């Protein structure tokens, strides 16, 4: 048996099936572990969320907003108007504009400083993302000393091992 405080529960939105609702928490756990536990995102910091229109990216945007960070969303398409991410990102940068344009746009949006945290759960979808992520960081790039080297995990390939 599992005891959960009533305040931690909420009703399933009618528009979601039980299957869809059962995985909502996964995106938030993933987002929390990356943005808060690993990156130690804090109030007043800037975060560039790559894949902001997706499940994990949208969750990261909501988590970042909740802790008081400034959220810059990056994706191929802007989050749909009826999603929580759409209402909380402060800026949106189109992913198809290319690495140089993305970097210069984010630098411009942060008065030349860059961001403290870059969150990208879809690295394999964008060639050259590693150097771009390092270029976007506000010096000295605090993720490297606190977390160690960047580790890229091909989640889709990994998850196939457990998918029937």
N, C-alpha and C positions, 0 to 999 in steps of 0.2 A: 504494500500500500504506500501511496505517496501523499504527503500532506502539503498543500499549497495554500498560501494566504488568499482569501477571497479577493483582495484588492489586486492580486496579480492575474486574475482571470478576466476574460472579456467574451462577449458573444461572438460567434462566427458570423461574419458578414453574409447576408443572404445570397449575394452574387457569387460567393465562392462555394465550390463543392467541398465535401469533407476531405477529399484527397488534397485539394489545393490548400485548404486551411491547415492541414496537418504539417505542411512544410514551410509555412510562413516564418516560423521561429528560426529555421535553419539559416536564412539570409541574415537575420539579426544577430545570431550567435557568431556567424562568420565575420560579419561586419564589426561587431564589438571586439572580437579577438584581434582583428587586424588593426583597427583604428585606435582603440583604447588600450588594450593590453600590450600589443607589440609597439605601435607607433607612439603611444602615450599622448594622443591628441588632447589638447587642453583649451580652455576658454580663451578666446581672443586670437587663436591661431588660424591660419589659412590652410584649407585642404583642397586639393584637386582630386575629384572623384571621377576616374575613368570608368565608363560603363554606367553612368548615373541613371540611365533609363531602364536598366535591368533590375532584377530582384535584389542582388547583393549591393550593387551600386546605389540603388534607391534607399536601401536600409542604412548604408553607410552615411548617406546624405542626411537622413533623419537623425541618426545617432550624433553626427557631428553638429548638427543644428541644435540638438538638445543640450549638448555640453557647452554651447556658446561659441562654436567655431564658425568662421566664414566659409561657406561652401561654394566652390567653383565646379560646376558640372561639366564633364567632357564626355561626348558620345557622338555617334553618327547621326542620331536624331535627338531632338529635345524631348524630355519626358512628357508624356501625354498630360493634358491639362487637368484631368481628373485624378492624377496621382499625387501622393504626398510630396514626392521629390520636386514636382513642378512648382509647388508653392513655396519651397524653402531654399532652393538654390539661389544664390545672389547673382551669379553670372553663369552663362552657358557658352562653351567653346565647341565648335563643330570639329569632330575628329577627322573628317575628310579634308581638312585644310592643310594637312601635312605637318611633320614634326617641327620644322622651323617656325611656321606660323603659329602653331599651338604654343610653343615655348615663348615666342615674343608676345603673343596675346596675354598669356598668363602673367608674364613679367610686367606688362603694361597694367594689367588689372590689380597688381600688387605693388604699384609704384616702384617697379624695378627690383623688388626684393625676392620674388619667388614665393613658394609656399613652404610651410614647415613639413607638411605631410602630403605625399602622393599615394593615393589608394588605387590600385589597378588589379582587379581580379580577373582580367581577361587579357593578360600580357601576350599570350600566344596569338591573339587575333590582330596584333598591331606590330609589324616588324619595326625594329629600332626603338622600341619602348624603353629598354633599359637606359641607354644614353639620354633619352628625352627625360626620363624620370629624374636622373641625376642633375640634368641641366635646370630643371624646374625648382629644385630644392633651394631654399634660402640657405646661404652658407652658414655653418659648415656642413649642412646636411646631416642632421642629428640622427637619422635612422640607422646609418651605418655603424656608428659607435655603440648604440644601445642594443641593436638587434643582431649585428653581424652582417655577413654578406647576404645579398638578396638571393632568395631561393625561389625559383620558378617551378610551380607544380602544375602539370597538365591535368586539371581536375577532371575533365571529361574522360580522358584515358584512364585515370585512376579509378573513377567511379564505375567504369565498365567492369571492373574486377568483381564488384559486388552486385551488379545488376543482372537479374535472371534473363 
